[in-house]
Amino acid sequence: MSLSPREMLARLIAFPSVSTSSNLDIIGFCQEWLQSQGVESRLVMSPEGDKANLYATIGPQVEGGIVLSGHTDVVPVEGQNWSTDPWTLTEKNGRLYGRGTADMKGFDALVLALVPEMVRAPLKRPVHIALSYDEEIACRGAPSMVREMAGSVPTPSAVIVGEPTRHAVVTGHKASVQLRTQVTGYAVHSSRIDRGVSAVMNAARLIAWHDDVMEENRRRADLNDPFEPPYTTLHCGVVAGGSAANVVSSSAWFSTDIRAIPTESPLDYVERYKAYIRDIVEPRMKAIAPETGVAVELVAEVPGLRPETEGAAERLMRRITGDNGTHVVAYGTEAGLFQRVGWSTVVCGPGDIAQAHQPDEYLEIGEFEAGERVLRRLIGDLCA
């Protein structure tokens, strides 16, 4: 049995593997496909058992292979104005439309469709396939898979994370953390706010701290830094709290993220934030009502990808793609997780990140075909 890359992409797009749902259907399909080609795979389950990572090895169990890494989850389509069915692959005007075509089932489809060729090829070094869950939720799934692979897979020479870069060889991206801040106030009638502690107003003060620090970073930014923007960013994306306009709020919460350039650590910013809470905000709250306070939860941490000096993955992909530019990106990927276990890693794949998460997401057919050529060159390189 064989499936063309486009047929494989159509199969993958048909799975609505949104991060808020289980991915076991799409992972089951991938596992069955690999099994049909004589390739055994291993699942690394989520703690709840409703999601799974998958990894597999094709070729000899020796060091020096390559890892082809992709994620199976996609972002939701609700609230977006699609002109096509997001779960049906649709070709129009040289483009392939569907949720996940660019981010990043296009790469996954190419890898899976070429498995029969990998199996037939006289590989001297192996191909390792790694498919994760919950990349779109702060790379929550991949860490357990990477840890298991690091303990069981012969050390590869390179990891290729196939996020959409139009086959530019990306060697760096920012590290990030996600925080959830819970503010506990003391409720009174708003006419006597002097006797209460407003959770909402203190939350606003803390959100403003994020903006103020980011403005400081912007003013002192090194304009020669290749990142866009060239400084660490702090952002509040969700906030909720309070019950009525005339009630001093007893509870509020908000979610923030911090994305740090490689010369800085997002965890250092977390410590600055906690110090501001401890030294400035909470003393004023507790002076009125001792039971008030602020709790900060580290929801997720995504390590950055650091440019490597003469990195093996970078050298390989520059030779395969012909790209000799210097590329970094502001968004996060699973690349830093592989690099953290000592594996040389780059981000390089078909499509444009500008299409990620958008209504009418698409992958240009030319990019899809270029991705097929790149993977065939990689297979050939492993036979040399």
PyMOL commands that set and color helices and strands:
alter all, ss='L'
color gray80, all
select helices_A, chain A and resi 5-13+24-36+101-113+115-120+142-152+190-195+199-219+266-288+312-321+335-340+353-355+365-383
alter helices_A, ss='H'
color red, helices_A
select strands_A, chain A and resi 41-45+52-58+66-71+90-92+95-97+127-132+158-161+170-173+175-184+233-241+251-260+293-302+327-329+345-347+362-364
alter strands_A, ss='S'
color yellow, strands_A
deselect
rebuild
show_as cartoon
